Amino acid sequence: MSQDRKAALVTGASTGIGRAAAVALAEAGFDVAINYSSSEQAAGETARQAQAKGAKTLLAQCDVADDAGVRSMLAQVEREFGRLDALVNNAGITSKVPPKDFEAMTAEEWDRVYAVNVRGVFQVTRAAVPMLKNSRGSIVNTASIVGLRPGPQPLPYASSKAAVINLTRLFALNLAPDIRVNAVAPGWMEGDWMERMLKDRYADLMARRAKQTPLGRCATAEDVAEVIVNLITSNRFVNGEVIVIDGGYAATT
């Protein structure tokens, strides 16, 4: 690794916000460890895009709910880069159970969402802390607007994102002054995630949401990545904050 390049780890970086963040960090001068759970081909495409921006990359397969795998991943990052300056906790999953269908939700499905979305954030952060302390680094967690206000999302997903927001504030308190910790809370976003959630209603509902948004459109992964990079590379006195990225929708409706 070039001595003037910092290093970042982005979890869930094979698509969407994770990919956009990895590429944006590469453009900002970071080498990037690209974590993925199962989508090796998609993670490889993220790596190619980051390399095109000048980054050295590392593909790191790991289920963030598996603590042994997480610790092995961070050891791999240390061997490859020798440092860690930024962590983006982006890996997350959801449920297919409709939010009003309480009886359809199993304990196993609920626990799996929390294992990835909440415990995973803790486990990756815990394993990354020694290197981040050495660099006085920064962490950004991917939350969601539904972690701040009710929305039409599956219950374990929405409540897990509320937990991520509280964890962010707890981390900000307990890791200061060596490490800053913030979160982003995207609103309705264009892309594959919402297409899978909304299915044949995607185009109509997204268009209606865009009309109700002061800035006239829904968020993109690149919008979120821009804020993530800004929180990491600047905003040096911002800590424990949750930045809503929705074009002003939540603030004006």
Buried (B, 14 or more C-beta within 10 A) or exposed (E): EEEEBBBBBBBBBBBBBBBBBBBBBBBBBBBBBBBBBEBEEBBBBBBEBBBEBEBBBBBBBBBBBBBEBBBBBBEBBBEBBEBBBBBBBBBBBBBEBEBEEEEEBEEEBBEBBBBBBBBBBBBBBBBBBEBBEEBEBBBBBBBBBBBBEEBEBBBBBBBBBBBBBBBBBEBBEEBEEEBBBBBBBBBBBBBEBBBEBBEEEBEEBBEEBBEBBEEEBBBBBBBBBBBBBBBBBEBEEBBBBBBBBBBBBBEEE
